[in-house]
Amino acid sequence: MLVVLLIAVLATAAFAGPYTFDSAPICGNKSGTDDTTFVNAPNFGLPYGVAVAGNGRAWVTSYYSNYRYRQAIMVWDPEFSLVDTVGPEISYDGALDTIGLARFMQTLDNGDVAYGDWTNDRITVFDQEDYSVTLRSDPDNPCNNGGGIDAFFYNGEQYYISQQILGSEVVLWDNGLFPIDTLEGGAGGRNIACTRDGSIIISPSLGGNYFIEFAGNPDDGYVQDTVYLEDISVDMGNIMYASSGPNDYIWLMSRDHANDGIFVVDPADGYATKMYTNTDSTITSIDDMPMGMAVDNQWAIWLENGDVDSSDVYTTLGYHQPYILRSPAQVAYDFDGPSATEYLYMADFYGWTLKLWTRETETGVWENTGVIGENAFMLKAAYPNPFNPSTTIPYDLHADANVTIEVFDIAGKKVQTLVNEYKYAGTHEVTFDANDLASGNYLLKMTVGNESVTQKVALLK
């Protein structure tokens, strides 16, 4: 009889602990103070969108600044602490063009970046390495004065969604950027968000107390529902933006003066709140704001009430402290391998900056584990490990059973299904071919019935 020991804990990128703002904004308007460090691209203002490409560089768009920054994309390279630019001149399919004002961006499954070009009413995809245009939507199929954009990977295919900024139309696009479905979203919503597999799409209303939820998939279609903030216990002002965040959580962001804020909710758990910060004027301490939210004139209310003093809000030359959020519009994130440093970038619209927070996440792994009992099974050590580009995964079954073995990246995104079928008792093996994947750590998850075990493997190219 197969007898194995349970010896570790399941690996997860846990959404726990505070974010830490460690420095001045990394890109944006330099305040000219004597107590902040230099900020790259000082004339870059009103950032709307941010995305982290597969190579770790953060891309950020500007709604309006001087001409150069308004018609270009800033690319922050954290390795060299430099800002590069994409555009404004671009070339695609032999034709020259100029990218226009943008609202939002999104990272694709292959690490490239999709850009919602508001001026030209098109979606443009850029190569993450050389910034060339690899795909662009047809001008005969406009994204309806769009810019609100997200992307997801479903059934081996890349899909895109766009939100009509001045209306309510949500368009679903296939991997060739051709429209395949139209949904009725939140009226005037400024952005759109979805889970990584597109099973949940969130369309906010402009200045409303609700958002539209679409549940489903591209093959079977979507079922629409209206979700009111009060029904999910979200105490914030009216919604301006929605953004996809770590762990398939959705970030709901407001710009309401009296009660601005951010609520991070889990759509898989009834939109339970996972983190929040807001500007409720009843606040008693600046420490109650884990991300330092201060929007428009809210800081004046705090000062008048004596909740904070000027040193909490102002620099010595009278500017807002660089860590103060004034109007976040989109978030993007990156994980630094199994050490699990999480990088969270925020495009702060009225803060005129791209900002970066970090935090340490809590992780652990199963190593050579299994389940004992009548239906015992074991996921044995993959070999070789580390590997390039493939590794063999042996496993044992004490009884006949339906077996699933899946592969996830360190952020929890499923990248492959290796086994999904009925297997007879005995010893088996399967090959994980990662030829098309990037170097890094991956998690192998074996499920039999209601039990799962997981093992970490490292791809080194």
C-alpha positions in Angstrom: 0.0 0.0 0.0 1.3 3.5 -0.9 2.1 5.5 2.3 3.5 9.0 1.9 4.0 11.9 4.2 2.6 15.4 4.0 5.6 17.6 4.7 5.0 21.2 3.6 2.5 23.9 2.8 0.8 24.9 -0.5 2.6 27.6 -2.4 0.5 30.8 -3.0 1.3 34.3 -3.7 -0.5 35.5 -0.6 -2.2 38.9 -0.6 -1.1 39.8 2.9 0.8 42.5 4.6 1.1 46.2 3.7 2.7 47.8 0.7 5.8 50.0 1.3 6.5 53.2 -0.6 10.2 53.3 -0.6 11.1 56.3 -2.7 9.9 59.3 -4.8 7.7 58.6 -7.8 9.7 56.9 -10.5 8.2 58.8 -13.4 6.3 62.1 -13.6 6.1 65.7 -12.7 9.0 66.8 -10.6 7.7 68.9 -7.7 10.9 70.9 -7.3 11.1 70.3 -3.6 14.2 69.9 -1.5 13.1 66.7 0.1 12.3 64.4 -2.8 14.6 62.8 -5.2 14.6 63.6 -8.9 11.7 62.2 -10.9 12.2 61.0 -14.5 10.3 62.7 -17.3 9.5 65.9 -15.4 7.0 67.2 -17.9 5.0 63.9 -18.0 1.6 64.5 -16.5 -1.9 63.0 -15.9 -0.9 59.3 -16.4 -3.8 57.0 -17.1 -2.5 53.6 -17.8 0.3 51.3 -16.7 1.3 47.8 -17.6 4.3 45.6 -16.7 5.8 43.8 -19.7 7.1 40.3 -19.6 10.7 41.6 -19.2 9.7 43.6 -16.0 9.6 47.0 -17.6 6.7 49.3 -16.6 4.9 51.1 -19.4 2.9 54.2 -18.6 0.7 56.5 -20.7 -0.1 60.1 -20.3 -3.5 61.7 -21.0 -2.0 65.1 -21.3 1.4 66.8 -20.8 3.7 68.5 -23.2 3.5 67.3 -26.8 6.4 64.8 -26.5 5.0 63.0 -23.5 1.4 63.3 -24.6 2.1 61.5 -27.9 4.5 58.8 -26.5 4.6 56.0 -23.9 7.1 56.1 -21.1 8.9 52.8 -20.3 10.6 52.5 -16.9 13.4 50.0 -16.7 13.9 49.1 -13.0 17.2 47.3 -13.6 18.9 50.5 -14.8 16.5 53.1 -13.3 16.0 54.7 -16.6 13.0 55.9 -18.6 12.8 55.2 -22.3 10.1 56.3 -24.8 7.9 54.5 -27.3 6.7 56.7 -30.2 5.1 59.1 -30.9 6.1 57.9 -34.4 5.3 54.3 -35.2 5.3 52.0 -38.2 3.0 49.1 -38.9 2.4 47.0 -42.1 4.7 49.4 -44.0 2.8 52.5 -43.1 3.9 55.4 -40.8 1.6 56.8 -38.2 1.7 58.6 -34.9 0.2 57.2 -31.7 -2.2 59.4 -29.9 -3.6 60.1 -26.5 -4.1 57.0 -24.4 -6.1 55.9 -21.4 -5.0 52.4 -20.5 -2.8 49.5 -21.4 -2.6 45.8 -20.5 0.1 43.0 -20.6 -0.6 40.1 -22.9 0.1 36.4 -22.1 3.4 36.5 -24.1 4.6 39.6 -22.2 3.9 42.2 -25.0 1.8 45.3 -24.2 -1.6 46.3 -25.7 -2.3 50.0 -25.9 -5.7 51.7 -26.0 -5.1 54.5 -28.5 -7.9 57.0 -27.8 -7.0 59.5 -30.5 -6.8 57.0 -33.3 -9.6 54.8 -32.0 -7.5 51.7 -32.3 -5.8 49.0 -30.2 -2.1 48.7 -30.8 0.2 45.9 -29.6 3.9 46.6 -29.0 6.8 44.1 -28.7 8.1 44.2 -25.2 11.8 44.2 -26.3 12.2 46.4 -29.4 8.9 48.4 -29.1 7.9 47.6 -32.6 4.2 47.3 -33.5 3.3 43.7 -33.9 -0.5 44.0 -34.3 -3.0 46.8 -34.7 -6.8 46.8 -35.0 -8.4 47.7 -38.3 -9.5 51.3 -38.6 -12.8 50.0 -40.1 -13.4 48.4 -36.7 -13.0 51.3 -34.2 -12.9 50.6 -30.5 -15.6 53.4 -30.1 -13.6 56.2 -28.7 -12.1 53.6 -26.4 -8.9 53.4 -24.4 -10.4 51.4 -21.6 -8.7 48.1 -22.3 -7.9 44.7 -20.7 -6.8 41.3 -22.0 -7.1 37.7 -21.0 -6.0 34.2 -22.1 -8.7 31.6 -22.6 -8.5 28.1 -24.1 -5.0 28.7 -25.6 -6.0 32.0 -27.3 -5.4 35.7 -26.5 -8.5 37.9 -26.2 -9.0 41.6 -25.7 -11.8 43.7 -24.3 -12.3 47.5 -24.7 -14.7 49.9 -22.9 -16.4 52.7 -24.7 -15.3 55.8 -22.8 -18.3 58.1 -23.5 -20.9 55.3 -23.7 -21.5 51.9 -22.4 -20.4 49.5 -25.1 -17.9 46.8 -24.3 -16.3 45.0 -27.2 -14.7 41.6 -27.1 -11.8 41.1 -29.6 -10.2 37.9 -30.8 -6.4 37.2 -31.1 -6.3 39.0 -34.5 -8.0 42.1 -33.0 -11.3 41.5 -34.8 -14.5 42.2 -32.8 -16.5 39.1 -32.0 -19.0 40.2 -29.5 -20.5 43.4 -28.0 -21.8 43.7 -24.4 -23.7 46.5 -22.6 -21.5 47.8 -19.8 -21.5 50.6 -17.3 -22.5 54.0 -18.8 -19.4 56.1 -19.4 -17.0 53.9 -17.5 -13.4 55.0 -17.7 -11.8 51.5 -17.8 -12.6 47.8 -17.8 -11.0 44.9 -15.9 -11.1 41.1 -16.0 -9.7 38.0 -14.5 -6.8 36.4 -16.3 -9.0 33.8 -18.0 -11.8 36.2 -18.8 -14.4 34.4 -16.7 -15.3 37.6 -15.0 -15.4 41.1 -16.7 -16.0 44.2 -14.7 -17.3 47.4 -16.4 -17.7 50.4 -14.0 -20.2 53.2 -14.4 -18.8 56.7 -14.6 -19.5 58.3 -11.2 -22.0 55.6 -10.3 -22.4 53.4 -7.2 -22.4 50.1 -9.2 -20.6 48.1 -11.8 -21.7 45.7 -14.5 -20.4 42.1 -14.1 -20.2 39.7 -17.1 -19.6 36.0 -16.2 -18.8 33.4 -18.8 -16.4 32.9 -21.7 -16.0 33.6 -25.4 -17.3 30.2 -26.5 -20.5 30.2 -24.5 -21.1 33.9 -24.1 -21.6 36.1 -21.0 -24.3 36.5 -18.4 -24.8 40.1 -17.2 -25.4 41.3 -13.7 -25.4 44.6 -11.9 -23.4 44.8 -8.6 -24.1 47.7 -6.2 -21.4 48.8 -3.9 -23.6 48.8 -0.8 -24.5 45.1 -1.5 -20.8 44.1 -1.2 -20.1 46.4 1.7 -17.8 48.7 -0.2 -17.8 52.1 1.6 -16.4 54.4 -1.0 -17.6 57.2 -3.3 -18.7 56.7 -6.8 -16.6 54.6 -9.1 -14.3 56.1 -11.7 -11.9 53.2 -12.6 -11.6 49.4 -12.3 -8.3 47.6 -12.8 -7.0 44.0 -12.7 -4.6 43.3 -9.9 -2.6 40.4 -8.3 -4.3 37.1 -7.5 -7.2 37.9 -9.9 -8.5 40.6 -7.5 -10.2 43.6 -8.9 -9.2 47.1 -7.9 -12.2 49.5 -7.6 -11.1 53.2 -7.6 -13.1 56.3 -6.9 -12.7 60.1 -7.3 -15.5 61.5 -5.2 -13.8 64.2 -3.0 -15.8 63.3 0.2 -15.0 59.6 0.2 -12.4 58.8 -2.4 -10.5 55.6 -2.2 -9.4 52.1 -3.4 -11.2 48.9 -2.6 -9.5 45.6 -3.6 -12.1 42.9 -4.0 -12.2 39.2 -4.8 -14.8 38.3 -7.5 -14.4 34.6 -6.7 -15.5 35.3 -3.1 -18.6 37.5 -3.5 -16.4 40.6 -4.0 -15.1 40.3 -0.4 -12.8 43.2 0.5 -9.1 42.3 0.6 -7.6 45.7 1.1 -8.8 49.3 1.1 -7.8 52.9 1.7 -10.2 55.9 1.5 -10.5 59.5 2.4 -13.5 59.4 4.7 -13.3 62.7 6.6 -13.8 60.9 9.9 -10.3 59.4 9.7 -8.4 59.8 12.9 -4.8 59.1 11.9 -2.7 59.2 8.8 -1.7 55.6 9.7 -5.2 54.5 8.9 -4.4 55.1 5.2 -2.1 52.1 4.2 -1.4 53.6 0.8 -1.6 57.3 1.8 -4.7 58.4 -0.1 -5.3 62.1 -0.3 -7.4 63.3 -3.2 -8.2 66.9 -4.3 -9.2 68.9 -1.2 -9.5 66.0 1.2 -6.2 66.9 2.9 -7.7 70.3 3.8 -10.5 68.6 5.7 -8.0 66.5 7.7 -6.0 69.6 8.5 -9.1 71.5 9.6 -10.2 68.6 11.8 -6.8 68.3 13.3 -6.5 64.7 12.1 -3.1 65.4 10.4 -0.6 68.3 10.4 1.1 69.8 7.4 4.2 67.6 7.9 2.0 64.5 7.1 0.8 65.9 3.8 3.2 68.6 2.6 6.9 68.7 1.7 8.9 71.7 3.0 8.1 73.6 -0.2 4.4 73.1 0.1 3.8 70.2 -2.3 2.0 67.0 -1.6 4.3 64.3 -0.3 5.3 62.0 -3.1 3.7 58.9 -1.5 0.3 60.6 -1.4 -2.1 59.2 -3.9 -4.3 61.7 -5.5 -6.3 59.9 -8.2 -5.1 56.3 -9.1 -6.4 55.2 -12.4 -4.7 51.8 -13.1 -2.5 49.3 -11.3 0.0 46.8 -12.7 2.2 44.3 -10.9 5.2 42.1 -11.1 6.7 39.3 -8.9 10.4 38.8 -8.4 10.5 35.0 -8.4 10.0 32.7 -5.3 11.5 35.3 -2.9 8.1 36.9 -3.6 8.9 40.6 -3.7 5.8 42.1 -5.2 6.1 45.3 -7.3 2.9 47.3 -7.5 2.9 50.2 -10.0 0.1 52.8 -9.9 -0.7 55.5 -12.5 -1.7 58.4 -10.3 -3.7 60.7 -12.6 -3.9 63.9 -10.5 -0.6 63.1 -8.8 1.0 63.4 -12.2 3.3 60.4 -11.5 3.9 56.7 -11.9 4.5 55.3 -8.4 5.9 52.1 -7.1 5.2 50.2 -3.9 6.8 46.9 -2.9 5.9 44.2 -0.3 7.0 40.8 0.7 4.5 38.0 0.1 4.2 34.8 2.1 5.0 31.7 0.1 5.8 28.0 0.7 5.8 24.9 -1.4 4.9 21.2 -1.3 8.0 19.1 -1.8 7.5 15.4 -2.9 4.2 15.2 -1.1 1.2 13.0 -1.4 -2.0 11.9 0.3 -2.3 8.8 2.4 -5.4 6.6 2.8 -7.5 4.4 0.6 -7.1 6.7 -2.4 -3.5 7.5 -1.8 -1.4 9.2 -4.5 2.0 10.8 -4.7 3.6 13.5 -6.9 7.2 12.5 -7.0 10.2 14.7 -7.6 10.5 16.0 -11.2 13.8 15.3 -12.9 15.8 17.2 -13.9 15.1 20.2 -11.7 16.2 22.8 -12.5 15.5 22.0 -16.1 15.6 23.3 -19.7 13.4 23.0 -21.6 11.6 19.9 -20.3 11.3 17.8 -17.1 9.8 14.5 -16.4 7.2 14.2 -13.6 6.5 10.8 -12.1 3.5 10.1 -9.9 1.9 7.1 -8.2 -1.8 6.1 -7.8 -2.9 3.5 -5.2 -6.3 3.3 -6.9 -7.9 4.1 -10.2 -8.9 7.7 -10.3 -9.5 10.9 -12.4 -6.2 12.8 -12.3 -5.4 16.4 -13.1 -1.8 17.8 -13.2 -1.6 21.5 -14.0 1.3 24.0 -14.2 1.1 27.5 -12.7 3.5 30.5 -12.7 4.6 32.1 -9.5 1.7 34.6 -9.7 -0.8 31.8 -9.7 -1.7 31.9 -13.4 -2.2 28.5 -15.1 0.1 28.0 -18.0 -0.4 24.3 -19.0 -2.5 21.3 -18.2 -0.4 18.2 -18.4 -2.9 15.5 -17.4 -6.7 15.6 -17.3 -8.0 12.0 -17.6 -8.9 8.7 -15.8 -5.8 6.8 -14.8 -5.3 3.2 -13.5 -3.5 2.5 -10.3 0.3 2.2 -10.6 3.3 4.4 -11.5 3.0 7.0 -14.3 4.9 9.9 -15.6 4.3 13.0 -17.8 6.6 15.5 -19.4 6.4 19.2 -18.8 7.7 21.0 -22.0 8.4 24.6 -21.2 10.0 25.6 -24.5 7.6 28.5 -25.0 7.8 29.7 -21.4 10.1 32.3 -19.7 12.7 31.3 -17.2 11.5 31.2 -13.6 9.8 29.1 -11.0 6.6 27.1 -11.7 4.2 25.1 -9.6 3.1 21.6 -10.5 -0.4 20.9 -9.0 -1.7 17.3 -8.9 -5.4 16.8 -8.0 -7.2 13.5 -7.3 -10.7 13.9 -6.1 -10.8 16.6 -3.5 -7.1 16.4 -2.7 -4.3 18.3 -4.2 -0.5 18.4 -3.8 2.0 20.8 -5.4 5.7 20.8 -6.2 8.0 23.7 -7.3 10.2 23.4 -10.4 12.7 25.9 -11.9 13.1 26.6 -15.6 16.6 28.0 -16.4 17.1 29.0 -20.0 
